[in-house]
Each structure stands twice: as C-alpha cells, then as structure tokens.
C-alpha cells in the first residue's frame, strides 16, 4: 500500500483551520507527527487518522 501524505494546506482544509494554527500547534507540540523534507511539512495520513482517533471524546453523561 502506498503511503499518503498531506501537506499543511491540505490538512488545514481537512480540519477547517488556518495554516497558521497548524504552525503554532507544531511549535507547541500539538497535532499529528510530521515530516520536514526539503523545507516542506508533510503528515502521513495514517498519523493524521491516529491523532484524530486520540482526540475523540465521549460524553460523560452517556447512558445515564
């Protein structure tokens, strides 16, 4: 299976946030793992999906 990468613009679009927010998050250690190759920031889709999974929340009142 081929590895799929998203660039910063694609990820910002996916999450409906600004590229500046992604840049700030990287500086703060927030967000998915990323690669920096030849000055380009890329995230593997598998790492994005893992990060999204880790952010899932459930209601504390579920089932009550």
PDB file of N, CA, C and O in Angstrom:
ATOM      1  N   UNK A   1       0.837  -1.174   0.000  1.00  0.00           N
ATOM      2  CA  UNK A   1       0.000   0.000   0.000  1.00  0.00           C
ATOM      3  C   UNK A   1       0.888   1.245   0.000  1.00  0.00           C
ATOM      4  O   UNK A   1       1.869   1.311   0.741  1.00  0.00           O
ATOM      5  N   UNK A   2       0.547   2.219  -0.821  1.00  0.00           N
ATOM      6  CA  UNK A   2       1.320   3.451  -0.905  1.00  0.00           C
ATOM      7  C   UNK A   2       1.038   4.336   0.312  1.00  0.00           C
ATOM      8  O   UNK A   2      -0.085   4.386   0.814  1.00  0.00           O
ATOM      9  N   UNK A   3       2.060   5.020   0.765  1.00  0.00           N
ATOM     10  CA  UNK A   3       1.905   5.950   1.879  1.00  0.00           C
ATOM     11  C   UNK A   3       1.357   7.264   1.328  1.00  0.00           C
ATOM     12  O   UNK A   3       1.893   7.816   0.367  1.00  0.00           O
ATOM     13  N   UNK A   4       0.295   7.754   1.942  1.00  0.00           N
ATOM     14  CA  UNK A   4      -0.325   9.003   1.507  1.00  0.00           C
ATOM     15  C   UNK A   4       0.094  10.108   2.468  1.00  0.00           C
ATOM     16  O   UNK A   4       0.020   9.946   3.686  1.00  0.00           O
ATOM     17  N   UNK A   5       0.534  11.229   1.910  1.00  0.00           N
ATOM     18  CA  UNK A   5       0.939  12.385   2.706  1.00  0.00           C
ATOM     19  C   UNK A   5       0.019  13.561   2.411  1.00  0.00           C
ATOM     20  O   UNK A   5      -0.442  13.722   1.281  1.00  0.00           O
ATOM     21  N   UNK A   6      -0.245  14.373   3.410  1.00  0.00           N
ATOM     22  CA  UNK A   6      -0.959  15.627   3.235  1.00  0.00           C
ATOM     23  C   UNK A   6      -0.008  16.755   3.591  1.00  0.00           C
ATOM     24  O   UNK A   6       0.759  16.656   4.549  1.00  0.00           O
ATOM     25  N   UNK A   7      -0.065  17.836   2.809  1.00  0.00           N
ATOM     26  CA  UNK A   7       0.737  18.996   3.163  1.00  0.00           C
ATOM     27  C   UNK A   7      -0.059  19.874   4.125  1.00  0.00           C
ATOM     28  O   UNK A   7      -1.209  19.575   4.446  1.00  0.00           O
ATOM     29  N   UNK A   8       0.553  20.937   4.572  1.00  0.00           N
ATOM     30  CA  UNK A   8      -0.069  21.801   5.573  1.00  0.00           C
ATOM     31  C   UNK A   8      -1.388  22.383   5.070  1.00  0.00           C
ATOM     32  O   UNK A   8      -2.362  22.448   5.819  1.00  0.00           O
ATOM     33  N   UNK A   9      -1.425  22.799   3.824  1.00  0.00           N
ATOM     34  CA  UNK A   9      -2.645  23.388   3.266  1.00  0.00           C
ATOM     35  C   UNK A   9      -3.775  22.359   3.223  1.00  0.00           C
ATOM     36  O   UNK A   9      -4.918  22.670   3.559  1.00  0.00           O
ATOM     37  N   UNK A  10      -3.453  21.149   2.815  1.00  0.00           N
ATOM     38  CA  UNK A  10      -4.464  20.089   2.743  1.00  0.00           C
ATOM     39  C   UNK A  10      -4.998  19.739   4.130  1.00  0.00           C
ATOM     40  O   UNK A  10      -6.199  19.527   4.300  1.00  0.00           O
ATOM     41  N   UNK A  11      -4.113  19.678   5.118  1.00  0.00           N
ATOM     42  CA  UNK A  11      -4.546  19.359   6.477  1.00  0.00           C
ATOM     43  C   UNK A  11      -5.387  20.491   7.060  1.00  0.00           C
ATOM     44  O   UNK A  11      -6.385  20.240   7.734  1.00  0.00           O
ATOM     45  N   UNK A  12      -4.990  21.729   6.804  1.00  0.00           N
ATOM     46  CA  UNK A  12      -5.777  22.874   7.277  1.00  0.00           C
ATOM     47  C   UNK A  12      -7.180  22.835   6.681  1.00  0.00           C
ATOM     48  O   UNK A  12      -8.158  23.124   7.369  1.00  0.00           O
ATOM     49  N   UNK A  13      -7.277  22.482   5.414  1.00  0.00           N
ATOM     50  CA  UNK A  13      -8.584  22.365   4.763  1.00  0.00           C
ATOM     51  C   UNK A  13      -9.379  21.225   5.378  1.00  0.00           C
ATOM     52  O   UNK A  13     -10.571  21.373   5.648  1.00  0.00           O
ATOM     53  N   UNK A  14      -8.736  20.100   5.598  1.00  0.00           N
ATOM     54  CA  UNK A  14      -9.417  18.930   6.179  1.00  0.00           C
ATOM     55  C   UNK A  14     -10.032  19.265   7.536  1.00  0.00           C
ATOM     56  O   UNK A  14     -11.147  18.839   7.838  1.00  0.00           O
ATOM     57  N   UNK A  15      -9.308  20.024   8.348  1.00  0.00           N
ATOM     58  CA  UNK A  15      -9.768  20.346   9.693  1.00  0.00           C
ATOM     59  C   UNK A  15     -10.459  21.705   9.784  1.00  0.00           C
ATOM     60  O   UNK A  15     -10.919  22.095  10.857  1.00  0.00           O
ATOM     61  N   UNK A  16     -10.532  22.424   8.671  1.00  0.00           N
ATOM     62  CA  UNK A  16     -11.171  23.743   8.633  1.00  0.00           C
ATOM     63  C   UNK A  16     -10.537  24.705   9.646  1.00  0.00           C
ATOM     64  O   UNK A  16     -11.230  25.392  10.398  1.00  0.00           O
ATOM     65  N   UNK A  17      -9.198  24.732   9.641  1.00  0.00           N
ATOM     66  CA  UNK A  17      -8.445  25.659  10.481  1.00  0.00           C
ATOM     67  C   UNK A  17      -7.400  26.332   9.604  1.00  0.00           C
ATOM     68  O   UNK A  17      -7.184  25.919   8.465  1.00  0.00           O
ATOM     69  N   UNK A  18      -6.756  27.358  10.125  1.00  0.00           N
ATOM     70  CA  UNK A  18      -5.756  28.070   9.332  1.00  0.00           C
ATOM     71  C   UNK A  18      -4.410  27.338   9.355  1.00  0.00           C
ATOM     72  O   UNK A  18      -4.116  26.560  10.263  1.00  0.00           O
ATOM     73  N   UNK A  19      -3.620  27.611   8.340  1.00  0.00           N
ATOM     74  CA  UNK A  19      -2.268  27.058   8.305  1.00  0.00           C
ATOM     75  C   UNK A  19      -1.447  27.612   9.466  1.00  0.00           C
ATOM     76  O   UNK A  19      -0.579  26.923  10.001  1.00  0.00           O
ATOM     77  N   UNK A  20      -1.721  28.857   9.855  1.00  0.00           N
ATOM     78  CA  UNK A  20      -1.009  29.469  10.985  1.00  0.00           C
ATOM     79  C   UNK A  20      -1.277  28.704  12.278  1.00  0.00           C
ATOM     80  O   UNK A  20      -0.386  28.562  13.115  1.00  0.00           O
ATOM     81  N   UNK A  21      -2.495  28.215  12.439  1.00  0.00           N
ATOM     82  CA  UNK A  21      -2.820  27.418  13.624  1.00  0.00           C
ATOM     83  C   UNK A  21      -1.996  26.139  13.637  1.00  0.00           C
ATOM     84  O   UNK A  21      -1.464  25.751  14.676  1.00  0.00           O
ATOM     85  N   UNK A  22      -1.890  25.484  12.487  1.00  0.00           N
ATOM     86  CA  UNK A  22      -1.072  24.267  12.407  1.00  0.00           C
ATOM     87  C   UNK A  22       0.386  24.568  12.742  1.00  0.00           C
ATOM     88  O   UNK A  22       1.036  23.789  13.439  1.00  0.00           O
ATOM     89  N   UNK A  23       0.901  25.692  12.248  1.00  0.00           N
ATOM     90  CA  UNK A  23       2.286  26.071  12.535  1.00  0.00           C
ATOM     91  C   UNK A  23       2.481  26.291  14.035  1.00  0.00           C
ATOM     92  O   UNK A  23       3.465  25.835  14.617  1.00  0.00           O
ATOM     93  N   UNK A  24       1.534  26.992  14.648  1.00  0.00           N
ATOM     94  CA  UNK A  24       1.618  27.252  16.089  1.00  0.00           C
ATOM     95  C   UNK A  24       1.551  25.949  16.869  1.00  0.00           C
ATOM     96  O   UNK A  24       2.323  25.736  17.804  1.00  0.00           O
ATOM     97  N   UNK A  25       0.625  25.079  16.482  1.00  0.00           N
ATOM     98  CA  UNK A  25       0.498  23.791  17.163  1.00  0.00           C
ATOM     99  C   UNK A  25       1.793  22.994  17.085  1.00  0.00           C
ATOM    100  O   UNK A  25       2.209  22.391  18.075  1.00  0.00           O
ATOM    101  N   UNK A  26       2.441  22.983  15.908  1.00  0.00           N
ATOM    102  CA  UNK A  26       3.703  22.241  15.781  1.00  0.00           C
ATOM    103  C   UNK A  26       4.737  22.776  16.761  1.00  0.00           C
ATOM    104  O   UNK A  26       5.463  22.005  17.388  1.00  0.00           O
ATOM    105  N   UNK A  27       4.802  24.105  16.893  1.00  0.00           N
ATOM    106  CA  UNK A  27       5.755  24.711  17.838  1.00  0.00           C
ATOM    107  C   UNK A  27       5.436  24.335  19.280  1.00  0.00           C
ATOM    108  O   UNK A  27       6.329  24.250  20.123  1.00  0.00           O
ATOM    109  N   UNK A  28       4.144  24.109  19.557  1.00  0.00           N
ATOM    110  CA  UNK A  28       3.696  23.770  20.909  1.00  0.00           C
ATOM    111  C   UNK A  28       3.634  22.262  21.147  1.00  0.00           C
ATOM    112  O   UNK A  28       3.273  21.819  22.237  1.00  0.00           O
ATOM    113  N   UNK A  29       3.984  21.474  20.133  1.00  0.00           N
ATOM    114  CA  UNK A  29       3.969  20.020  20.277  1.00  0.00           C
ATOM    115  C   UNK A  29       2.581  19.417  20.190  1.00  0.00           C
ATOM    116  O   UNK A  29       2.350  18.312  20.680  1.00  0.00           O
ATOM    117  N   UNK A  30       1.652  20.137  19.567  1.00  0.00           N
ATOM    118  CA  UNK A  30       0.274  19.672  19.415  1.00  0.00           C
ATOM    119  C   UNK A  30       0.092  19.170  17.988  1.00  0.00           C
ATOM    120  O   UNK A  30       0.700  19.698  17.057  1.00  0.00           O
ATOM    121  N   UNK A  31      -0.734  18.165  17.820  1.00  0.00           N
ATOM    122  CA  UNK A  31      -1.062  17.698  16.472  1.00  0.00           C
ATOM    123  C   UNK A  31      -0.380  16.394  16.120  1.00  0.00           C
ATOM    124  O   UNK A  31       0.321  15.792  16.933  1.00  0.00           O
ATOM    125  N   UNK A  32      -0.603  15.972  14.880  1.00  0.00           N
ATOM    126  CA  UNK A  32      -0.041  14.694  14.443  1.00  0.00           C
ATOM    127  C   UNK A  32       1.465  14.777  14.219  1.00  0.00           C
ATOM    128  O   UNK A  32       2.030  15.863  14.086  1.00  0.00           O
ATOM    129  N   UNK A  33       2.097  13.620  14.179  1.00  0.00           N
ATOM    130  CA  UNK A  33       3.509  13.553  13.804  1.00  0.00           C
ATOM    131  C   UNK A  33       3.650  14.152  12.414  1.00  0.00           C
ATOM    132  O   UNK A  33       2.722  14.089  11.609  1.00  0.00           O
ATOM    133  N   UNK A  34       4.820  14.737  12.129  1.00  0.00           N
ATOM    134  CA  UNK A  34       5.024  15.325  10.811  1.00  0.00           C
ATOM    135  C   UNK A  34       6.450  15.099  10.339  1.00  0.00           C
ATOM    136  O   UNK A  34       7.356  14.824  11.127  1.00  0.00           O
ATOM    137  N   UNK A  35       6.619  15.223   9.046  1.00  0.00           N
ATOM    138  CA  UNK A  35       7.930  15.128   8.411  1.00  0.00           C
ATOM    139  C   UNK A  35       8.295  16.508   7.898  1.00  0.00           C
ATOM    140  O   UNK A  35       7.422  17.259   7.464  1.00  0.00           O
ATOM    141  N   UNK A  36       9.559  16.845   7.941  1.00  0.00           N
ATOM    142  CA  UNK A  36      10.016  18.081   7.324  1.00  0.00           C
ATOM    143  C   UNK A  36      11.082  17.686   6.315  1.00  0.00           C
ATOM    144  O   UNK A  36      12.215  17.367   6.678  1.00  0.00           O
ATOM    145  N   UNK A  37      10.702  17.712   5.050  1.00  0.00           N
ATOM    146  CA  UNK A  37      11.584  17.292   3.967  1.00  0.00           C
ATOM    147  C   UNK A  37      11.826  18.457   3.019  1.00  0.00           C
ATOM    148  O   UNK A  37      10.889  18.990   2.424  1.00  0.00           O
ATOM    149  N   UNK A  38      13.084  18.846   2.882  1.00  0.00           N
ATOM    150  CA  UNK A  38      13.450  19.938   1.966  1.00  0.00           C
ATOM    151  C   UNK A  38      12.613  21.185   2.231  1.00  0.00           C
ATOM    152  O   UNK A  38      12.205  21.872   1.294  1.00  0.00           O
ATOM    153  N   UNK A  39      12.357  21.476   3.501  1.00  0.00           N
ATOM    154  CA  UNK A  39      11.604  22.663   3.868  1.00  0.00           C
ATOM    155  C   UNK A  39      10.096  22.513   3.803  1.00  0.00           C
ATOM    156  O   UNK A  39       9.367  23.440   4.156  1.00  0.00           O
ATOM    157  N   UNK A  40       9.618  21.367   3.360  1.00  0.00           N
ATOM    158  CA  UNK A  40       8.174  21.117   3.275  1.00  0.00           C
ATOM    159  C   UNK A  40       7.725  20.316   4.482  1.00  0.00           C
ATOM    160  O   UNK A  40       8.399  19.377   4.906  1.00  0.00           O
ATOM    161  N   UNK A  41       6.586  20.693   5.027  1.00  0.00           N
ATOM    162  CA  UNK A  41       5.998  19.964   6.147  1.00  0.00           C
ATOM    163  C   UNK A  41       4.929  19.036   5.589  1.00  0.00           C
ATOM    164  O   UNK A  41       4.007  19.476   4.903  1.00  0.00           O
ATOM    165  N   UNK A  42       5.061  17.752   5.887  1.00  0.00           N
ATOM    166  CA  UNK A  42       4.108  16.746   5.428  1.00  0.00           C
ATOM    167  C   UNK A  42       3.690  15.874   6.598  1.00  0.00           C
ATOM    168  O   UNK A  42       4.472  15.612   7.512  1.00  0.00           O
ATOM    169  N   UNK A  43       2.444  15.430   6.552  1.00  0.00           N
ATOM    170  CA  UNK A  43       1.942  14.490   7.558  1.00  0.00           C
ATOM    171  C   UNK A  43       1.443  13.251   6.842  1.00  0.00           C
ATOM    172  O   UNK A  43       0.743  13.346   5.834  1.00  0.00           O
ATOM    173  N   UNK A  44       1.803  12.090   7.365  1.00  0.00           N
ATOM    174  CA  UNK A  44       1.273  10.852   6.799  1.00  0.00           C
ATOM    175  C   UNK A  44      -0.197  10.737   7.183  1.00  0.00           C
ATOM    176  O   UNK A  44      -0.578  11.059   8.309  1.00  0.00           O
ATOM    177  N   UNK A  45      -1.007  10.286   6.261  1.00  0.00           N
ATOM    178  CA  UNK A  45      -2.431  10.152   6.527  1.00  0.00           C
ATOM    179  C   UNK A  45      -2.684   9.243   7.724  1.00  0.00           C
ATOM    180  O   UNK A  45      -3.583   9.503   8.524  1.00  0.00           O
ATOM    181  N   UNK A  46      -1.899   8.187   7.850  1.00  0.00           N
ATOM    182  CA  UNK A  46      -2.071   7.263   8.975  1.00  0.00           C
ATOM    183  C   UNK A  46      -1.828   7.980  10.305  1.00  0.00           C
ATOM    184  O   UNK A  46      -2.510   7.689  11.288  1.00  0.00           O
ATOM    185  N   UNK A  47      -0.872   8.909  10.354  1.00  0.00           N
ATOM    186  CA  UNK A  47      -0.604   9.662  11.582  1.00  0.00           C
ATOM    187  C   UNK A  47      -1.719  10.666  11.866  1.00  0.00           C
ATOM    188  O   UNK A  47      -2.069  10.901  13.023  1.00  0.00           O
ATOM    189  N   UNK A  48      -2.272  11.254  10.814  1.00  0.00           N
ATOM    190  CA  UNK A  48      -3.399  12.179  10.974  1.00  0.00           C
ATOM    191  C   UNK A  48      -4.591  11.436  11.558  1.00  0.00           C
ATOM    192  O   UNK A  48      -5.233  11.907  12.496  1.00  0.00           O
ATOM    193  N   UNK A  49      -4.877  10.269  10.993  1.00  0.00           N
ATOM    194  CA  UNK A  49      -6.017   9.482  11.470  1.00  0.00           C
ATOM    195  C   UNK A  49      -5.807   9.010  12.909  1.00  0.00           C
ATOM    196  O   UNK A  49      -6.758   8.965  13.690  1.00  0.00           O
ATOM    197  N   UNK A  50      -4.576   8.659  13.262  1.00  0.00           N
ATOM    198  CA  UNK A  50      -4.280   8.247  14.639  1.00  0.00           C
ATOM    199  C   UNK A  50      -4.481   9.421  15.597  1.00  0.00           C
ATOM    200  O   UNK A  50      -5.009   9.247  16.696  1.00  0.00           O
ATOM    201  N   UNK A  51      -4.062  10.609  15.180  1.00  0.00           N
ATOM    202  CA  UNK A  51      -4.251  11.791  16.024  1.00  0.00           C
ATOM    203  C   UNK A  51      -5.735  12.104  16.179  1.00  0.00           C
ATOM    204  O   UNK A  51      -6.196  12.416  17.277  1.00  0.00           O
ATOM    205  N   UNK A  52      -6.480  12.021  15.086  1.00  0.00           N
ATOM    206  CA  UNK A  52      -7.922  12.261  15.156  1.00  0.00           C
ATOM    207  C   UNK A  52      -8.577  11.264  16.114  1.00  0.00           C
ATOM    208  O   UNK A  52      -9.443  11.633  16.908  1.00  0.00           O
ATOM    209  N   UNK A  53      -8.164  10.021  16.032  1.00  0.00           N
ATOM    210  CA  UNK A  53      -8.706   8.976  16.915  1.00  0.00           C
ATOM    211  C   UNK A  53      -8.410   9.305  18.382  1.00  0.00           C
ATOM    212  O   UNK A  53      -9.251   9.091  19.256  1.00  0.00           O
ATOM    213  N   UNK A  54      -7.213   9.825  18.641  1.00  0.00           N
ATOM    214  CA  UNK A  54      -6.839  10.153  20.021  1.00  0.00           C
ATOM    215  C   UNK A  54      -7.620  11.349  20.559  1.00  0.00           C
ATOM    216  O   UNK A  54      -7.697  11.549  21.771  1.00  0.00           O
ATOM    217  N   UNK A  55      -8.195  12.137  19.666  1.00  0.00           N
ATOM    218  CA  UNK A  55      -8.961  13.323  20.071  1.00  0.00           C
ATOM    219  C   UNK A  55     -10.445  13.043  20.245  1.00  0.00           C
ATOM    220  O   UNK A  55     -11.192  13.917  20.685  1.00  0.00           O
ATOM    221  N   UNK A  56     -10.880  11.833  19.907  1.00  0.00           N
ATOM    222  CA  UNK A  56     -12.295  11.508  20.059  1.00  0.00           C
ATOM    223  C   UNK A  56     -12.689  11.600  21.523  1.00  0.00           C
ATOM    224  O   UNK A  56     -11.960  11.153  22.409  1.00  0.00           O
ATOM    225  N   UNK A  57     -13.830  12.175  21.756  1.00  0.00           N
ATOM    226  CA  UNK A  57     -14.328  12.309  23.122  1.00  0.00           C
ATOM    227  C   UNK A  57     -15.731  11.730  23.192  1.00  0.00           C
ATOM    228  O   UNK A  57     -16.478  11.745  22.215  1.00  0.00           O
ATOM    229  N   UNK A  58     -16.066  11.229  24.349  1.00  0.00           N
ATOM    230  CA  UNK A  58     -17.424  10.748  24.567  1.00  0.00           C
ATOM    231  C   UNK A  58     -18.019  11.546  25.712  1.00  0.00           C
ATOM    232  O   UNK A  58     -17.305  12.024  26.593  1.00  0.00           O
ATOM    233  N   UNK A  59     -19.300  11.678  25.687  1.00  0.00           N
ATOM    234  CA  UNK A  59     -19.994  12.397  26.743  1.00  0.00           C
ATOM    235  C   UNK A  59     -19.849  11.638  28.054  1.00  0.00           C
ATOM    236  O   UNK A  59     -19.960  10.413  28.090  1.00  0.00           O
ATOM    237  N   UNK A  60     -19.607  12.361  29.108  1.00  0.00           N
ATOM    238  CA  UNK A  60     -19.515  11.726  30.424  1.00  0.00           C
ATOM    239  C   UNK A  60     -20.891  11.331  30.928  1.00  0.00           C
ATOM    240  O   UNK A  60     -21.015  10.598  31.910  1.00  0.00           O
ATOM    241  N   UNK A  61     -21.923  11.818  30.257  1.00  0.00           N
ATOM    242  CA  UNK A  61     -23.290  11.522  30.671  1.00  0.00           C
ATOM    243  C   UNK A  61     -23.924  10.437  29.808  1.00  0.00           C
ATOM    244  O   UNK A  61     -25.118  10.164  29.929  1.00  0.00           O
ATOM    245  N   UNK A  62     -23.138   9.825  28.946  1.00  0.00           N
ATOM    246  CA  UNK A  62     -23.680   8.796  28.054  1.00  0.00           C
ATOM    247  C   UNK A  62     -24.242   7.638  28.868  1.00  0.00           C
ATOM    248  O   UNK A  62     -23.621   7.171  29.823  1.00  0.00           O
ATOM    249  N   UNK A  63     -25.408   7.191  28.479  1.00  0.00           N
ATOM    250  CA  UNK A  63     -26.005   6.027  29.114  1.00  0.00           C
ATOM    251  C   UNK A  63     -26.682   6.298  30.444  1.00  0.00           C
ATOM    252  O   UNK A  63     -27.097   5.368  31.136  1.00  0.00           O
ATOM    253  N   UNK A  64     -26.793   7.559  30.799  1.00  0.00           N
ATOM    254  CA  UNK A  64     -27.446   7.871  32.080  1.00  0.00           C
ATOM    255  C   UNK A  64     -28.893   8.227  31.878  1.00  0.00           C
ATOM    256  O   UNK A  64     -29.598   8.518  32.845  1.00  0.00           O
TER     257      UNK A  64
END
